[in-house]
Amino acid sequence: MRGVFVDANESLAVIFERLEKSGDPPVRINRDPDIKAEQMPALLDGAEIVVIDHTALPTDVARRCTGLKHVVFLGTGARSYMNPEELAELGIEVHLIKGYGDTAVAECAIALMWEAARGIARMDRAMRAGNWLREDAMQLTGKTLGLIGFGGIASEVARIALGSGMRVIAWNRSPKKFSGVEFVELDALLARSQVVSLHLLLNDETRGFLSAKRIAAMKPGVILVNTARGAMVDEAAMIDALKSGHIRHAGLDVFNIEPLPADHPLTKLPNVTLSAHSAFRTPEASENLIRAAWEHCRRIAGG
C-alpha cells in the first residue's frame, strides 16, 4: 500500500521526511502547496492513501482517483474541503487529526481577543501613516468571556483567560465540567459576555450558527473572536453589527472565502483584525500534526 502527500509546503515536507520510520508504507511527497484539485488523479497515480493539507477534493475528482481508499486530512475541518459522506459512498474513508494544535489555536484566539480590546494593530497602521492615534481600550481583567463550544481548544482558551483574571462561561451541546468555568444556556452566554469566542466544528447543524438573531442578542459592544470556521457566522449580519458598533471589534482567523479577497468588505472596516487562517501554525503543532498523520498511514497499511 502506498500514499502521496499531495500538497506539502516545505516545512511540513521536512517534518514528514524526518518522522518516517523503517518499515513505513511508502508515501511520496509532492512539494507544491498550491496544486489544483484537477491534478489529484495524476498525482496519486493509483495510490490508496492521500495525505491532504488544504486542497479541495471534490467528489467528482475523487471518483477519478483510481485505487484511492483513504484520505488523511491534516486537521479536523475536512468538511470545508470535501464531502466525507459522498466519499464514503465511493469506498473512500476520511481520517481526521484532532487535538494537534489546541494550544496554538487557543493562543491565537487569546491574541485576537487582546488585540481587539487594545486596538494595537489599528494604532500601528495609523502611526505608520504618520497619525498619532490614541483611543480608550477595553480592560479585560474582570470581564466575562463566553465560549461557544467546549472541546480541547476552548479548554485551553479557558485556562489562559482564567489565569489573566477573566470570568469564563461556556455553552456546549453535551454536559461538560471544567474548574473555574460556569456552563450556561446559550441565551445567557450571549447576554452576559463582553467577549464571545467560537469553538464549534463545522457541520450542517453549526453552519450559520451565529445568526443575525443571535448576533443581535449579544451584549452591545461585544468583542467577537472566530478561530473555528467562517461559515458558522452570518457574515452580512456581523458586518452590519460591526458598522453599527453593536460588535465593538471582531478578531477573525477564518472566513467564508479563503484566501480573503483584497476588496472584501471586512478589509474596509477599522474595527476588524484579520489573520490568514493561521491559528494552528506553530512548529509544535506541525510536529504533532505530522506525527499523527504518519500514525494514520501506519494503521491503515497495517490493516
N, C-alpha and C positions, 0 to 999 in steps of 0.2 A: 504494500500500500504506500502510495506517495502523495505528497501535497505540494502546494505552491502558496507562498506568501505573496499575494499579487500586487500589493500597493505599499511596500515598505519604504518609509523615509529612512535616511541614512542612520539616524540614531537608533531607531528600532531594529534595523537590519544588523547593526553591530551587536546589540544585546542578544538578538535571536541567534546569531552565529556563536557568540560566547557561551550561551546556555545549552547549546546542543551537546548531547552525550553519546557515547559509543552505544550503538545498537538502536538509536532513534530512527524512526521512519524517515526516509529522505524527503526533505522539504526544500524546494528550490526557492530562493529569494529573488523577487523581481523588484529592483530598486527604482521604483517610479511611483511616488505617491499620487500622481495626477492621471492615472490611467482612466480610460472611459469604460463603462460597462460593456460596450460592444466588443472590447478587446479580450474580455474574460474567456470565452471559449477557446481561443487560440492560445492564450497564456497557460490555461490549465492543461490543454493537450491530453485529456483523458484522466487527469489526476482525480483521486477520490476525495481529497481534502483540500479545501481552500481556506487560507487564513486571510481575513479581510480587516483592514483598519477602518476605512471610512468610505469606501467606494460602494455605490449602489449596485445591487444585484436584482434587477427586475426579474419577475417570474419567466417572462418570455426569453430572456437571456439565459437564465438557469436551465431552461428546457434544452438549450443547445449545448450545454456543458456536459458532453457525454462522459459518463462514469462518475460524475460528482455525486457524493453521498453525504458529505459533512461540510458544514460551514462553521469555522471557528471565528466568531466575531469578537474583535478586541474591544469589549465593553459590554454594557447592558442595553444600549439603545438600538439594537438591531432593527427594530420595527421602523425606525426612521429611514432605513436604507433598503429594506426588503420586507416581504410578506411571509413570515415563518409558516403560517398555515398553508398557504399556497405551495411553498417549497416542500412542506411535509407531504402534500398530495403527489409530488414528483418523486418522493422517496429520499428527500434531502433533509437532514436534521440540522437545526441551528443550535450551536452551543455558545452560551454567553459566559462572560467573565465578570463576576461580581466582587465588590469589596477591594479591588486592587488600588483604587485611588481615593478611598473615603476621606483620608486626612487631607490629601491635596485639594480635593473639591471643597471640603469644608473650609479650609484656609482661604480659598478664593472667595467663597460666599461671605466670610467674615471681612475680607479685604474690601469687597464691593460694598458691604454694609457700612464700614467705617469711612470709605471714600464718599459714599452718598451723604453721610452725616456731616462730614467736614468740608466737602467741596474742594478737595485738594487738586483734582485734575482740572477743574474749571479755573481755579486760580492760576495753575501752571500755564494753561493755554492763554489766559489774559496777560500774564506777565511776559510771556514770550512775544506777545503782540504789543508790548510797551504800556500795558494798563496795570495800575495798582488796584486790583480787585480785592476788597475786603468785605465779607458778609458774616453775619452771625451763623454759627454752626449749631448742630444738634449734639448735645452731650448724651452719650448712650448709657453711661452708668445709671442704673436705676430704671431704665426704660424696659418695656416689655417686648420681647422677641417672640413672634409666633411662627412655629414651624409646621408647615402643611406637609404631612407625611413624616414618618419617623423610622427610617432604616439606618444603615450604617453611617451614611454621610450626615444625616440630621443629628445623630447622637454625637458625632464629632463636633458639629456646629454648637450643639448644646454645651458640651464640655468646655469649649473655648469661651463661649458667651457667658456662661455661669462664672468662669474664672475672671472675667472682666467686670463683673458686678451687675450684669443684666438679669432681669427676671425672664424666665423661659417658660412658655406654654406651648403645647403641641396638640395637633389633631392627627389621628391615624385611624384607618379603616378597621383595624383589629386592635384589641386592647394591648397596651404597652406600659411598662414601668421603667422609669429612669430617675435616679436620685437627683432631686432638685428641680425636676420638670413637672409641671402640672398639666395633666391631659384634660382637654375640654372639648366641647362640641365646636363644630366649625364656625357657627354663627358667633359664638362667644369669642373665638380667636380673632375673627375679623374685626369685631367691635373693640377689642381691648388692645390689640397690638400696635405699637408705634413702628415696628419693623415686621414685615412678613417675608418669609423665605420659603420657596417651593422646593419640595424634595419627594416628588412622586415619580413613578415610572410612567412613561407614555404608553397608553393603550386606548381602546375605544371608550372606556369609562372616564379616563382623565383628559382626553382631548377637549380643549376648551373649558377645562375645569374652573379656571378663574374667569368667570363670565362677567359681562357688563354688570349684572345684578350683584355679584359678589364683590366686584371692584367698588361699586357704589356703597356697599355695606362696610367697607374698611374705614378705619378712623381717618378723618381729614388730616392731611399732612404726613401720611404714612410713607415709609421707605419700602420699596418692593425689590426683592432680590430673586433672580431666577438663574440657577445653575443647573436646572433639570432639563427641560425641553421647551422651546418657544411655543410649540403648538398647544401647550396647556393653558395659555393665556389668550384671551380675546384681545388681539393686538390693537385693533381700532379703538376699543374701549379704553385700553391702557394709555394710548396716545392722547385721547381726549382728556383723561384724568390727569395726565402729566401737564397738558396745556392749561388746564383749569387750576392746577395746584392741589387738587384732591390727593394725588400722589406727589409727595414732595420731590422724590428722586427715585429713579429705577437704576439698579445695578444689574446689567444683563450680560450673561456669557453665552446665551443661546437664543436662536431666532427662527422665525418661520422659514426664512430663506437664508441659506448659508452657501457661500460667503455672503455677507450682508452687502447689498448694492450701495455704491457710494452716494447715490441720490435718495436713499431710503429716508422716509420721514423721521425715523429715530435719530439719524445722524444730524438732523437740523435742530434738535431740542437741546437746550443747555443743561437741563436737569436729568440727563441720562448719562451713565457711564457704561461704555461698551468694551467688552473683551471678546476675543475671537475664538469662542468655544475652546478655551484652553485651560479650563479649571483643573483638569486632570493631568496637565503636562508638567510633571516633575521627574527627575531621574529615578527617584524612589518608586513612584507609581509605575513608570515604564518598566522597571525591573520586575515588579510584582506582576504586571500585565503579561509580559512575555514569558515569564516562568509559568504562569497559569496556562498560556496558550500551548506551550510545549507539553504540559501535563495532559491537556485535552488530546493532543495529537498522539501521545504515547498510549493513552487509554483507548482511543479509537483503534489504533493499529493493533493493540493487544486484544481487541475483541470484547 
